[in-house]
Amino acid sequence: MIATYLQDDLAKELEGLFSDSHYFDVDGNPTSLHVFKQFLPVQGTKGLPEGLTDEQLEEGTYYAAESQEDPFPYIIVRVGQGTIEDPNGAETVYVTLLLGVHDKSYDNQGYKDIMHMIQVVHHRFSKNPVLAHSYECVMPMQWALQDEESYPYFFGGMALKFELVPIRREDRYT
């Protein structure tokens, strides 16, 4: 197993976990949660025109397209680092979930949406730490809310640790 497969499987799991949850977009309309891998998409681009060549990309040619929808609310699944302590042991991969919501309510309580998201993830992996039959979420699980006020945007994060199925060293003499 490799870390990017874990990232793909975790993103898919989060999409399923939050499929029935609704938050608000920047216009105040109910919307579903967006799940992104590693980074938010680049704003101002919705895709590249057809027929764009690799050479044009390498030359730094920029093509503005239709404006992309605002990413809020979102979870970013970011693979940060890994540890391999033994060639026959499990690889440990550290994943950060970056959470963001937009809430224009004047009561300034958007952090509660972030806390709800944290609790959904916590309950999922506390009940069953195995993901996609290949990864195990191991404790400790950490979370944090932003320190600075940024109304109407609210942010939080989670640090998760997964152990991947170990690779067994081959013995060429057997």
N, C-alpha and C positions, 0 to 999 in steps of 0.2 A: 504494500500500500504506500502511496505517496501523499504528501501533505495537500496537494491541489485536489486530489480525489476527496479527501476529508472536507476540504472547503466546499466543493460542489455538493457533497452529500449533506453537509450541515446547512447550507443555503436552502436546499430543497426541503429539509426538515423544518426549517424556520418558516418557509412559505406555507407549509401545511399547518403548522402550529397556529399561525396567525390568519389563516384563510377566512375565518368567520369574524375576526376583530375589525373594527372600523375606527379610524381616527379622522383627522381633518387635514385637508390640504391647505395651502397658503390662502386660498380664496374662501375658506370656511366650509367647503363642501366635504361630505363624508367620503372617505376613500379607503382603500385597502393599503396595507403596509407594503413597502417596496424593500426587496432584499437585494443587496449588491455585494459583489465579491471584491475584496481588497480596497477599492476606492469608489467614490461617487463618480458617475459618468461626467465627462466634460460638459459643462453648460454651454448652450448655444449651438450644439450639434446634435442632430437627430440621426446621423448616419452620413456616410460619404456617398457622393454621386456614383452611379454605376459606371464602370469602366475606368475607375481611378487606378493607376498603376503604382507598384511599389516604388518606382523611381520618382514619381511625383510626390509620394509621401516622404521619401528620403530627402528630396530637395527642400522640404519644409513648406510646400505649398499648402495653404489653409483654405478650406472650402467651408464657407458659412452655409448652414442649412436652416431649416425651420427650427424655431426655438423648441427645445425639449421641455417636457413638463417638469415642474419643480420636483425635486426628489423627496420632499417631506410627505409623510412620515417614512422613516427608513431604518434598516439595520444594515450595517456594513460588516461582513464576515472577513476579518483580516487575519491572515496567517502571519505570525510574527517571528517565531523562531522554533527550533527543534533541538532535541538532544538525543544522541545515540551513544549510550554508555558502554554497550557490550555488543559485539557483532551478532550474537544470538539472542539478544534481548529486544524488548519492544522499543520502538522509537517513540519519544514523547514530543508532541507538537503543541505549542502554545498558541491559542486563538483568542483574539480580542473581538468582541462584538461592540460596535459603536452604534449608539441609538440616538435618533433625532426625531423630534415631533415639533409641530407648529400648533400653537393654541392661542388664539386672540382673545380668549376670555379675560375680562378685567380682574378676575379673582386671582390670576397669576398662579394657577394650580396645574400647569401642564406637566410638572414633574411627576404627577400621579400617573400619567400615561406611561412615562418611562419606568416607574416602579412596577406598574402592571406588566410591562414587557419583561422586566427582569424576573418577576415572580413566575411568569409562564415558562421561561427557559429553565429557571431553577427547579420548578416542579417536574418538568419533563425529564431532566437528567437525574433528579433525585429518585424518581419512581423507577426509571429504567436507564441506567448509564450507558447502555450499548446503542450505538448509532450504526445503522446500515450493516449489521452483522460483522463489522470490521474494526470499529473503534470503540474505546471505552472512555467515557468522561470520568476523570478521577478528581478527587478533592485535593486541595481546597478550590472552591469556586469563589471568585471575588467580584464585587460590583462597586460602582461609585456613581454619584451624581456630580454634575458640574459644580464648580465653586462660585463662579461669577454669574450674576444675573444677566440674562440675554433675552428677556421677553420680546417677542412672542415665541422665540425658539427655545427649546429645552433639550438638553443632552445628557447622556449617561453612557456607561460602558460596563462590560463584563469581561473578566479574564477567565478563560476555560482552559483546561489541560486535558489532552486526549492521548491515550496510548494506542498505538497502531499495532496490528498483528505483526509479530516479529518474523523476520526472514531467517530461515535456518541455513547455516553455513553448510556447503556441500563438502563431503569428504570424498576426494577422488580415488581413495584406496578401497572404498567399499563397493 
